[in-house]
Amino acid sequence: MTMQLIGRYFSPYARRVGVTLQIYGLPYEHTSISAFGDDKAIVTETNPIGRIPILILDDGEALIDSAAILDYLDKLVGPEKALTPPAGVARRRILTLLGIATGAVEKAVQTVYEVRFRPEEKRHAPWVEMCAQQAIDGFEYLDRQAVMPWMRGDKLTQADVTVVSFWEFLKLANADLARRIECPNIVAIAARAGELPAFQATIPQV
């Protein structure tokens, strides 16, 4: 049985898992479904809170939460190939960048949900702007941390996979917010990543 990744690549969390699987050369089947609408029941069969991605392992075990999935994949391929260092300062630096990136994209998602799911008369503009500013601050912080040509220098790491996946999601989900963010290094890293087969194979579809 081949591993199965459940979740549309439009989800930046599912995409970063898909990119990682591709980079590691691990075979998998991709089930492109959303956590909303008619597909939600399929997702909740495995994850009761209805979130993607889900990775079904060869033995049928289901992993949920992209961070846990990436940790499993790193251990599967071993420290020499893993995109996140196994220990020490190098690992902590990557995990810090991942934490900032996750927080930034979560705040960006809140700005989208506020408009998509809340009636206009019940939207709270100051709250939306606060979330937007947190997303801006997060991405601009990440941009300043980039060593180039990748986030941590000459080697592609999970920081690049995650930041690029999150940045390209933001451009699709809230283009107006993305235009407010000054992040030339992230833009350059995303362009460089876009030339790699792993990113080309996981281009999100709206």
N, C-alpha and C positions, 0 to 999 in steps of 0.2 A: 504493500500500500504506500502510495506517495503522500507526502504531507499536503494538506489543503489549506490555503489561505482564503479566509472569508472576509470580504469587505471591498468596496469600490476603492480604486486608487484616488478618487476625488478626496477621500478621507486622507489627510496627511499622515495619520497614524498608520493606516493600512499601507500607504505608499512607502513609508520608511522601512516597514517590514519587507515589502516586496523588493525594494531596491537592495536591501541587505541580503535577502535570499539569493538574488541574482548575482551580487558581487561574490558571495560565498560559493556560488556554483551548486547550490542545493536544489534538487528537482522538487517541484511542487505544482499542484493544480490550483488555479485561481478561480474562485467563485465570486463574481463581481455583483454584489448586492448591497443595498443601502440598509441603514438601521432605521429608516423611516418607511412609512406607507405599507404596501402589501408585503414587503420583505421583512418587516419587523418581527413577525411571528417566527420566521426561520432563524433569525438571530437569537431571539429569546429562548429558543429550544436549548441553546448551548450557554448563552450568557443571560442570566435572568434580568439584568438591568438594560439589556438591549443595545450594547455598544460593540463596535468593531474597532480593530480587527480581532479575529479569532484564528488561531492556528491549530488545526487538527493534526496530531502527530501520527507517525506510521502505525502505532499501536492503538490509535483511537483516542488517546488522551487529548483533551482540549485545553489550550493555553489562551488566556485572555489578558488584555492590557499589553500594549505594544512594548512598554519597557520590560516587562517580564519575558515577553517573547524574544526580544533582542538579547536579553541576558542568557536565555536558553541557547540561542543560535551561536552566541559568542563561545559558550562552553562546548558546543557541538563541534565547532571548527578548530578550537584550540587557540591559545594565546598568541601564537605566531601569526595567525591569519585574522584574528578578531579585530574589529574596527574600534573597539574600546579597550584600552590597556587593562590588564587584569588587576593591577594593584599600584599603590604609590601615588606620587604627585601627579604623574601623567593621567592616571585614571580620574583623580579628583578634579583635575582641570576640565576633562571632557564631560564629566557628570555635571559640573557647574554650568557649562555651556548648554547642556541638554536641559537642565532645570530652567534656565532663563528662557530658552527657546520654547519649551512647553508652556511656561507661564504666559509668554507673549502671545502665542497662538490661541491659547484658551481665552485670553481677554479679547482677541480679535473675533473669535467665535461668538462671544457674548454680544458683541455689537451687531453681528449678523442675526442672531436669534431674537434680539430685542425687536428688530424690524420685521423679521419673518413671522414670528409667532405671537407677538403682543399687539393688540389693537392700537391704532395710532393715538387715540385719546388716553391710553394708559401707559404710553412710553414716557420714560423719565430722561429727558435730554441730558441733564448733568451726569447721570449714571452712565449713559452711553459714551459721553465724552471722556469720562474718567477711564473707562475700559479702553477706549481708543488711545488715550495718551499712554496708558500702561503698555499697550502693544507697541506703540511707537518707541517708547523708551527702551523696551526690551530688545527690539530688532536693532535699534541704533547702538545699544550697548554691544550686542553681538558683533556688529559691523566693526566697532572699534577694537574688539578682541582679535579680529582676524589677523593672522601673521602673514598669510599669503605665500604661495598661490592658493593654499587651502586654509581652512580655519586655524589649523595648528602647524602650518608650515608646508613642507614638501610632500607630506603623506596624507592621503584621504583617510578621514576618520568618521566615526558615527556622528560627530558634530556636523560635518559637511552633509551627510545623508539627511539628517534631521532638519537642519536649518534650511537646506534647499527645498525639501519636501514641504516644510511649513511656509516658506516664503512664496513658493509657487501656488500653494493653496490660497494664501491670502490674496494674491493678485486676482484669482478667479472669484473668490467669495466676497471680497470687499475691495474692489479696485480703487475706490475713492480713498479709503484708508491707506492702501499701499502707496498711493501717490504722495501721501504726506510724509512718508518715511525716507530719510536720507541714508541710504546704505549701499554706496557704490561697490564696496568689497563683496557684499553678499550677492549683488547683481552679477559681478564678475565671476564669483564662484559658481553661481547657478548656471551661467553660460558655459563654463568649463565642464560642469557636471553634465549638462545637457548633451555633451558630445559622447558620453559614455553609454555603452549598450544597456547597462542596468537602469539608467534613468530613461532612456528612450523606450524601453520595454514597459515602463510603468507610467506613461504619460496620462494624467488624469483626464477623464471625460466628464464634462458638466452634465 
